[in-house]
Each structure stands twice: as C-alpha cells, then as structure tokens.
Amino acid sequence: MQDILFMVEEAEDDSFRASAAAVAIYMEAETREELHREIRDAALFHFDSGQAPPLIRLHHVKQELLAL
C-alpha cells in the first residue's frame, strides 16, 4: 500500500472528523493539529509493524449550502 486516504470534514461545532477510505479507521478531534496526531497514531496502531503506508493523504471535504 503506497498511501492511505482520509476524508476530513469540519463539524458544525468547528471540530474535525476523519475516516479512512480503505480501512476501518475513524476519529474526531477538536483542532487540526490534534487530528493530524490522532490520524498518525491510529494508522500506526492499525497496521502491523512495518506494514503502515509511508504516506497519509488527507482529502478535506467542505459542505456548503445555497438557498434557492
């Protein structure tokens, strides 16, 4: 595996949520820096020693609403 992709969303309370696309990893954090730490820790914990991908790719999703 070359990398692991996380979809990152900002919640209504300004916290962050992230979930991995190909593996069952999900987390929440209050700040972007905390989220980055949590993602790294979760990826290292999820994979066996030496099996974690060398790159973590973050895809930030922003939802906008438009009134008609």
N, C-alpha and C positions, 0 to 999 in steps of 0.2 A: 504494500500500500504506500503510495507516494505522499499522500496528504489526507487529512480528514477535514470535512467541511461542516461548519457550524452555521446555522441560521440564527441571527441575533436580532431580537426585537426589543424596542423600548416600551415598557408598560406605561399605563396611564399615570402611575404614581412615580414616574421617572426612574424606576428600577429597570434592570435588564434581564432578559430571559434568553437562553440559548439552548438549542438542541442539535445534535449531530445528525447528519443526513443518512449515514450508512450503518451506524451502530447506536445502541441504546444508551445515549448519554444526554442528560438534561440537567440544567442548573439555572439558578436565579442568583442575582447579586444586586446590591444597592448602587454600586459605582462601576464604571467601565474598567477601572484598574482591578477591582475585586473580581469582576467577571473574567478578565484575562487570566488571573491567578487560578481561579476555580476551573477554568477550561483546561489549562495546562495540567493541574493536579489530577483532574478527572481522566484525562487522556492517558497519563502515566499509570494511573491506578487500573484503568480498564484493560490495558494490553499487558501481555506477559513481558517479562524483562527482555529488552532488546527488540520487541516487536512493534512498538509505537511508531507511527509515521513520523518522519523528520519535520514535517510542516503541518501547521494547523491553519486552515483557511477560514476566515470569518466573512460571512455574507450578511451585511446589515440590511434589514428589511424595514422600510418606513411606510406606515399606512397613513394615507391622507383621505379625508372626506370632503367631498364637494357638494354643496347644496344646489338643488335644481330650482 
